[in-house]
Amino acid sequence: MIPFNKPARTGHEDAFVFDAMNSSAMSGNNKYTQLCEKWFEEKLGCKRAMLVTSCTHALEMAAILLNIQNGDEVIVPSYTFVSSANAFVLRGAKVVFAEIDPQTLNIDVELLESLITSKTKAIVPVHYAGVSCDMHRLMDVAKKYNIKVVEDAAQCIGSNYEGKPVGVHGHIATFSFHETKNITAGGEGGMLVINDPDLVDRAEILREKGTNRRQFSEGKVDKYTWVDVGSSYLLGELSAAYLYSQLLDFQQIKDERLASWNKYFALLSVIELSGHIQLPTIPVDCEHNGHIFHIRVKDVSCRDSLIKYLYSKGVVSVFHYVPLHSSPMGRNAGICHSKMQRTTNESQRLLRLPMFFGLKNEEIDVITHHVFDYFESQNNRLLAHC
Ligand SMILES: *Cc1c(COP(=O)(O)O)cnc(C)c1O
């Protein structure tokens, strides 16, 4: 079988993880955490990058930092992972579901203003598949109404928008180092990126269980005490060491993923010409990171039948988000101002092909060949439905 995902591993991780194990400081915010954070702060050019236990927790911290509370509204696309919405619902907010642009599957900025009310406290653009949202226009709208922007950049490490790294355009951005993402902290991990300097000090306190431990260890205060709410959001050093090793191999991981992505695109362009599938669209101002290779077919039955066919040939392909507005929790905690038809349609047509660091060129040949065969056999059937 060709799996859908394999956690990234270059072979250099072992030495770093052993080094962290053998040090006397394995809890968070030690050597490897600091090395990673310095690397990200330089690479992104952000005010502060903080390693945390997951992107989900980074989003929860963002909601606390923005003082989201009961009765507030937060605009989130329906086509996303639960955490983009859950983090704000946990603080008592209502989620206002936004439609997507059918080309990029990112939040439709055109409709954004129609979703804003006097209760709107934040907008959460999700950069799907490592392709940035239209942040230029989104930030213009946010500024006009004085609303904070939290970028869910979970899939975007290494992506650029208008020549700058994704994650520096909003007030806050969150990243994931889960094993399904381009680089991993050995299974689970995340990062909170702060661009608004006013939010930095409080973020340090939130991550340290509501204490001023960081100021204490920097000698800025003489007591270490409870000063605010917070929780245990620090990533452990073994995870940070695994991640740091991947940062040193970052360019190789990114280049190889992009090469795989480009190969899929070139080979599948022939089938796109025949009208059976739609390939991803990358806007001119976006440089993506090869996070996901998705194709869209005619409808949900065609999608399910292609997934089954590929599986029978030894290839694991998968669909993606079930729109949040249609989920049991989304119907309770969310507000829809429209039928969300585009989100429903596009989510049902989409499937993702295997994509991971180490995917071989020959495997991509095999996978695309099976996709080709599937549509050939459909062509030959009288009642072809795809
Ligand atoms: C993966 C992902 C998350 C969650 O990341 P964790 O690190 O697993 O918490 C959140 N949002 C999006 C868009 C994701 O792809």
The ligand as a Tripos MOL2 file, in Angstrom:
@<TRIPOS>MOLECULE
LIG
   15    15     1     0     0
SMALL
NO_CHARGES

@<TRIPOS>ATOM
      1 C1         -3.7720   20.5250   11.8130 C.3       1 LIG1
      2 C2         -4.6290   21.7090   11.9370 C.ar      1 LIG1
      3 C3         -5.0020   22.2220   13.1870 C.ar      1 LIG1
      4 C4         -4.6990   21.5310   14.4950 C.3       1 LIG1
      5 O1         -3.3560   21.3510   14.7490 O.3       1 LIG1
      6 P1         -2.8980   20.5480   16.0750 P.3       1 LIG1
      7 O2         -1.4420   20.9070   16.1760 O.co2     1 LIG1
      8 O3         -3.1300   19.1140   15.7860 O.co2     1 LIG1
      9 O4         -3.6850   21.0510   17.2020 O.co2     1 LIG1
     10 C5         -5.7540   23.3810   13.2360 C.ar      1 LIG1
     11 N1         -6.1310   24.0100   12.1170 N.ar      1 LIG1
     12 C6         -5.8160   23.5370   10.8930 C.ar      1 LIG1
     13 C7         -6.2610   24.2990    9.6880 C.3       1 LIG1
     14 C8         -5.0710   22.3650   10.7680 C.ar      1 LIG1
     15 O5         -4.7770   21.8920    9.5520 O.3       1 LIG1
@<TRIPOS>BOND
     1     1     2 1
     2     2     3 ar
     3     2    14 ar
     4     3     4 1
     5     3    10 ar
     6     4     5 1
     7     5     6 1
     8     6     7 2
     9     6     8 1
    10     6     9 1
    11    10    11 ar
    12    11    12 ar
    13    12    13 1
    14    12    14 ar
    15    14    15 1
@<TRIPOS>SUBSTRUCTURE
     1 LIG1         1 GROUP 0 **** ****
